[in-house]
């Protein structure tokens, strides 16, 4: 089986016709993992029951089951719970932790018939943009193993890119699905905040986190999104921020797109004049705009006056939420611990020895901005600007259906290139954090390649749509894929 050209959509057709089985599909993925993962290190664990799951899926198909993902092999980011499986957020503090229940997205995937091959590497507790911060080693880019796979869902993107799974679930707090998807040459979707339940996801920034798919095509991401969104009986009772189906439809209806007119794609000229964006990325965006015109899209300039503050706002609000969420990891409630002379020393040793440097850095930053005397100066002010940015997007979406930017300011960088410069690493998020601050959906789609040191590296473009209009992202993404292929 040539799995290198197989998509979820094609695999489902072949499974339905009986030309392949789920067992053969999973075996092909495991073979790729054996060949490539020794160097790439996408997987933290390949589940021993993966083939057994595939056999059950094949039997279900024989019995007439028509699950939307029946028999499709997935990898799952290490911060999403699967009952009875280890889940450690790539941290020593949760080493050997076994999930006591299924995340809602996992319940939905099980209902759709997905097969879970294993759990994949990530930046510890999703804090990073390169998967260099994992306590279990770096995940390398399958297209050039001297470079990062991106992060924090680097294992998810790499596992799909190297054909070790047909799709993966990642989490996105400021670009953690879209940026690694761009670096690894695959498609990554960050859904609308609340459209996918966060129950069973280890929280990083609770007002920012979203679970979403990484796959080879826009259509594949659409299939997975349709499987993981929604909840039994309206909202997910375990996630108060989740949207019911009726609420989702109501919000979606607020952006009216006349089917008779072309898709309007907004571009923000000011963004491309900012420092740090490589010339190759700017050129690729210009080429992508021409392709979109060929696809029948209308290009419109839009203004987002406050977007320049997005990164600063994000790196105030996100660490503040990290500081709050990480307080539960104290060596008492669950997870590993380091013994001290008394309770306070237990806390200090556990967190000091078992949490990585980047996690500790963000906890300290967040604690600082929430502390007495700085709460109003930083945290409250950042929330005010967050609202201004959201208002800018709302105004822009009265003129256009989607907004186009690069996904990242550069292709995948060399391992270690930004390790001693956290600020430079944070700047890699410049195009992606806004979607999380505003809560709107965004998708990264492969848009070309650039040659660097004799290696061809993928680039991605990002489409951002109004709340609950993932359908527009899928429409424009598929249009772009079709003209790129031609």
LOZALO-878247 format. One line per 10 residues: for each residue x, y, z of C-alpha. Coordinates in pm, whole numbers, padded with zeros to 5 digits. Example, Ala and Ser with C-alpha at 12.3 -4.5 7.8 and 13.67 -1.06 7.14 Angstrom:
# residues 2
01230 -00450 00780  01367 -00106 00714 .
END
This chain:
# residues 486
00000 00000 00000  00136 00343 -00099  00030 00540 00205  00223 00849 00092  -00060 00954 -00140  -00349 00844 00080  -00593 01094 00230  -00876 01027 00475  -01128 01087 00197  -00958 00837 -00037 .
-00902 00582 00241  -01271 00591 00335  -01365 00519 -00027  -01124 00224 -00044  -01243 00089 00291  -01606 00116 00180  -01529 -00079 -00140  -01334 -00341 00052  -01012 -00272 -00139  -00819 -00214 00183 .
-00882 -00290 00550  -00826 -00084 00859  -00571 -00344 00969  -00367 -00296 00649  -00395 00082 00689  -00270 00076 01048  00006 -00170 00956  00122 00067 00681  00134 00359 00929  00324 00151 01185 .
00573 00050 00913  00637 00420 00838  00682 00487 01209  00938 00207 01233  01127 00344 00932  01127 00713 01021  01044 00778 01385  01380 00674 01521  01515 00997 01377  01202 01216 01377 .
01075 01124 01728  00712 01222 01669  00571 00940 01886  00609 00909 02261  00420 00580 02253  00269 00352 01988  -00029 00182 02147  00000 -00195 02172  -00371 -00236 02093  -00368 -00030 01769 .
-00407 -00338 01548  -00676 -00478 01776  -00867 -00150 01741  -00830 -00183 01362  -00966 -00541 01367  -01270 -00421 01562  -01322 -00139 01308  -01309 -00388 01019  -01566 -00608 01191  -01793 -00310 01254 .
-01777 -00223 00885  -01875 -00581 00797  -02167 -00547 01038  -02294 -00237 00860  -02141 00041 01072  -02094 00361 00870  -01897 00579 01113  -01755 00888 00944  -01398 00792 01041  -01437 00416 01075 .
-01094 00253 01063  -00895 00576 01009  -00566 00584 01208  -00506 00891 01428  -00224 01012 01648  -00320 01212 01956  -00127 01494 02123  00001 01399 02467  -00222 01652 02648  -00555 01498 02535 .
-00694 01222 02757  -00775 00871 02632  -00915 00654 02909  -00664 00393 03025  -00377 00544 02824  -00085 00747 02951  -00108 01122 02903  00177 01335 03028  00184 01664 02834  00550 01577 02761 .
00638 01664 03122  00825 01473 03393  00569 01593 03648  00305 01374 03479  00530 01080 03394  00328 00756 03398  -00001 00941 03458  -00289 00732 03318  -00603 00909 03200  -00912 00811 03406 .
-01162 00919 03138  -01197 01011 02771  -01180 01370 02652  -01502 01470 02475  -01316 01483 02141  -01196 01127 02200  -01553 01014 02274  -01659 01175 01946  -01375 01010 01752  -01455 00672 01907 .
-01818 00719 01805  -01698 00795 01450  -01486 00477 01452  -01133 00621 01457  -00832 00407 01549  -00573 00555 01786  -00218 00458 01688  -00041 00639 01970  00034 00960 02157  00270 01214 02009 .
00531 01456 02138  00476 01825 02214  00628 02120 02394  00584 02058 02766  00229 02156 02865  00198 02310 02514  00441 02590 02604  00661 02648 02303  00671 02684 01927  00925 02421 01827 .
00873 02099 02032  01223 02158 02168  01073 02196 02518  00957 01837 02558  01101 01655 02858  01144 01353 02627  01348 01502 02346  01299 01710 02034  01063 01618 01751  01246 01688 01424 .
01095 01799 01097  01046 01493 00870  01130 01705 00565  01467 01815 00709  01567 01660 01039  01811 01942 01116  01506 02168 01164  01221 02195 01411  00878 02052 01342  00713 02356 01501 .
00508 02357 01814  00355 02302 02042  00180 02030 01835  00504 01936 01659  00455 01564 01714  00107 01582 01564  00225 01762 01249  00532 01543 01210  00335 01220 01252  00103 01319 00966 .
00382 01461 00749  00584 01137 00773  00267 00927 00708  00270 00773 01055  -00102 00858 01081  -00364 00989 00840  -00466 01261 01086  -00385 01391 01429  -00550 01594 01702  -00353 01886 01841 .
-00431 02184 02059  -00392 02549 01961  -00347 02831 02214  -00163 03081 01996  -00082 02892 01676  00018 02550 01804  -00170 02362 01531  -00123 02603 01240  00247 02685 01276  00373 02323 01289 .
00134 02237 01005  00299 02511 00799  00651 02393 00888  00571 02030 00804  00376 02092 00482  00032 01977 00602  -00305 02139 00680  -00395 02254 01032  -00729 02389 01156  -00783 02600 01467 .
-01164 02593 01513  -01387 02862 01665  -01343 02886 02042  -01623 02679 02197  -01708 02478 01884  -01499 02185 02010  -01512 02084 02376  -01200 02139 02588  -01308 01872 02838  -01019 01629 02873 .
-00758 01872 02738  -00490 01974 02987  -00547 02347 03012  -00280 02599 02921  -00475 02921 02856  -00842 02851 02919  -00976 03148 02721  -00748 03063 02427  -00719 02681 02401  -00891 02494 02117 .
-00853 02133 01998  -00831 02086 01622  -00717 01851 01343  -00400 01823 01138  -00427 01629 00810  -00305 01624 00450  -00590 01818 00288  -00853 02077 00370  -01125 01821 00302  -00966 01580 00551 .
-00964 01852 00818  -01328 01921 00738  -01419 01553 00787  -01241 01543 01124  -01386 01875 01240  -01738 01755 01163  -01669 01448 01378  -01523 01625 01682  -01748 01932 01703  -02080 01916 01884 .
-02194 01744 02199  -02472 01518 02319  -02778 01723 02424  -02652 02071 02336  -02354 02213 02523  -02095 01984 02674  -02193 01974 03041  -01823 01942 03128  -01720 02258 02939  -01919 02571 03017 .
-01754 02758 02726  -01878 02509 02465  -02140 02609 02208  -02455 02409 02145  -02549 02331 01784  -02819 02600 01794  -02578 02858 01938  -02321 02769 01672  -02577 02816 01393  -02695 03146 01540 .
-02342 03288 01557  -02264 03160 01206  -02573 03336 01067  -02439 03673 01182  -02197 03675 00887  -02402 03669 00570  -02227 03566 00251  -02419 03604 -00070  -02360 03292 -00276  -02394 03493 -00598 .
-02081 03700 -00535  -01717 03585 -00528  -01545 03505 -00202  -01392 03823 -00067  -01041 03772 00068  -00904 04051 00285  -00534 04134 00302  -00367 04363 00556  -00087 04554 00380  00055 04689 00709 .
00131 04337 00831  00375 04272 00551  00579 04582 00632  00660 04465 00982  01011 04349 01066  01110 03985 01090  00907 03855 00795  01136 03681 00545  01130 03799 00184  01048 03447 00067 .
00734 03454 00284  00627 03791 00140  00685 03666 -00215  00488 03349 -00144  00195 03554 -00013  00194 03763 -00332  00195 03446 -00542  -00087 03303 -00331  -00294 03616 -00387  -00257 03573 -00764 .
-00368 03209 -00735  -00674 03313 -00537  -00763 03565 -00808  -00742 03281 -01063  -00975 03080 -00840  -01232 03359 -00872  -01179 03528 -00537  -01198 03904 -00494  -00904 04061 -00309  -00985 04352 -00076 .
-00752 04561 00142  -00866 04578 00505  -00741 04761 00812  -00681 04606 01152  -00551 04912 01340  -00470 04736 01667  -00328 04410 01532  00024 04529 01606  -00049 04489 01976  -00165 04127 01944 .
00161 03959 02037  00211 04183 02342  -00148 04123 02456  -00111 03748 02407  00212 03729 02606  00043 03903 02900  -00284 03710 02902  -00146 03364 02819  00114 03350 03100  -00145 03481 03346 .
-00375 03189 03258  -00078 02951 03264  00009 03066 03617  -00345 02987 03730  -00382 02656 03548  -00042 02519 03648  -00107 02566 04020  -00278 02225 04029  00051 02048 03950  00200 02044 04300 .
00297 01681 04360  00000 01626 04591  -00316 01590 04384  -00172 01371 04108  00143 01309 03909  00499 01267 04027  00657 01443 04325  00995 01517 04478  01019 01466 04853  01118 01760 05071 .
01155 01816 05442  00802 01957 05478  00496 02037 05267  00632 02367 05134  00960 02204 05036  00761 01926 04865  00592 02192 04650  00914 02379 04574  01120 02070 04488  00843 01909 04280 .
00781 02217 04066  01145 02320 04053  01278 01978 03952  00994 01831 03743  00879 02133 03540  01092 02249 03248  01254 02588 03202  00996 02732 02961  00706 02625 03182  00869 02785 03486 .
00937 03101 03286  00572 03139 03187  00446 03064 03536  00671 03340 03673  00569 03589 03404  00202 03515 03465  00231 03538 03841  00403 03874 03800  00133 04030 03578  -00138 03907 03818 .
00039 04034 04130  -00068 04329 04340  00027 04657 04176  00064 04507 03829  -00279 04349 03769  -00430 04676 03642  -00115 04788 03462  -00078 04465 03262  -00360 04210 03282  -00658 04448 03278 .
-00503 04668 03012  -00431 04366 02793  -00797 04262 02817  -00906 04609 02705  -00680 04590 02399  -00800 04235 02331  -01152 04378 02295  -01025 04646 02055  -00860 04379 01839  -01184 04176 01838 .
-01379 04488 01731  -01130 04544 01446  -01193 04192 01317  -01568 04232 01349  -01553 04548 01139  -01324 04387 00880  -01561 04092 00840  -01838 04329 00729  -01627 04382 00415  -01466 04041 00357 .
-01533 03670 00413  -01180 03572 00516  -00854 03744 00599  -00531 03616 00443  -00186 03624 00605  00121 03404 00607  00102 03137 00877  00454 03205 01004  00718 03471 00928  00966 03206 00811 .
00993 02841 00712  01104 02588 00975  01418 02710 01150  01722 02511 01259  01705 02318 01586  01859 02536 01856  01842 02858 01650  01612 03036 01897  01680 02834 02212  01874 03111 02386 .
01638 03386 02272  01281 03335 02400  01165 03667 02250  01269 03558 01900  01081 03231 01954  00770 03421 02062  00784 03633 01744  00715 03317 01540  00353 03348 01665  00300 03696 01520 .
00041 03592 01257  -00138 03321 01455  -00213 03459 01803  -00487 03697 01685  -00729 03416 01600  -00700 03284 01956  -00740 03628 02113  -01055 03692 01908  -01185 03332 01918  -01233 03303 01541 .
-01143 02999 01327  -00827 02989 01116  -00664 02733 00890  -00309 02691 00757  -00280 02551 00404  00046 02461 00225  00123 02738 -00023  00464 02670 -00171  00826 02587 -00099  01143 02785 -00046 .
01494 02649 -00090  01733 02697 00200  02078 02536 00212  01977 02303 -00070  01663 02181 00107  01310 02259 -00009  01103 02374 00289  00726 02420 00289  00546 02747 00351  00186 02794 00458 .
-00076 03065 00426  -00345 03128 00685  -00711 03204 00624  -00911 03350 00915  -01293 03358 00907  -01572 03500 01128  -01691 03305 01432  -01844 02967 01345  -01777 03004 00972  -01542 02710 00932 .
-01746 02635 00620  -01596 02943 00453  -01245 02832 00551  -01307 02493 00392  -01449 02655 00078  -01161 02896 00021  -00902 02639 00130  -01026 02385 -00124  -01034 02652 -00396  -00673 02738 -00319 .
-00565 02372 -00318  -00729 02315 -00656  -00547 02604 -00829  -00215 02516 -00662  -00235 02157 -00788  -00301 02277 -01142 .
END
